[in-house]
Structure formats: C-alpha cells, structure tokens
Amino acid sequence: MHPHNALHLAVGHLNVPVGDILTAGQLALAMQQGSLESLAESPSAAALVSSLFIDLPPGMILQAGAEAKADIKQLDKLYAATLAASMPRARAWEKTIEHML
C-alpha cells in the first residue's frame, strides 16, 4: 500500500476529467500552506484544488491532509481560500469540522 494513499486517491479523483495536471506534491503544499498561492503559475491545478471540498468527502480530505502533514486549521484556511476563489460552500465540510476548530 502506498504511504500516502488518501493523498494520491484525492489527486487521482481530481485529475480524472482533465488528465495529469495536479500532483500529490502540489496538493500537499496547498494543504500545508492553507492557500492556493503555491499554484499561482498553474491555474488549472489551482482550479482542481479549489474543487477539492466540493468533489471529495470530508473524511478523505482529512486523511489526505494528515498524510500531507497539514492540520485541520490549515485545511480550513485552504477551504476559505477556495471560497475566496468563488467556489460554492461545501456544507458537508463545514458540518464535519464545525466542532473540531
């Protein structure tokens, strides 16, 4: 089993409709930084990360974040960045973490 299974599954899922645009390293860095800024030179990868909270279940995001060494506050900061990038709210994410912060 791959040591970063959820992280690679998340990237694979996000890449399905577009091909290999986003890497596990890019997603991990965005999660660690709680920001889309590291993806500024790859708007396509930034768009994929922006859809993370809509496209994936919260449990997978939390597991991928743990594998990326990102804590819940960093992940929620990334979520806020996706909202600032005009993505819709992800009610499942909000409900899952409301008692964790």
Summary of the structure (lengths in Angstrom):
residues: 101
radius of gyration: 12.1
end to end distance: 31.0
largest distance: 36.0
contacts: 302
relative contact order: 0.18
helix: 65%
strand: 0%
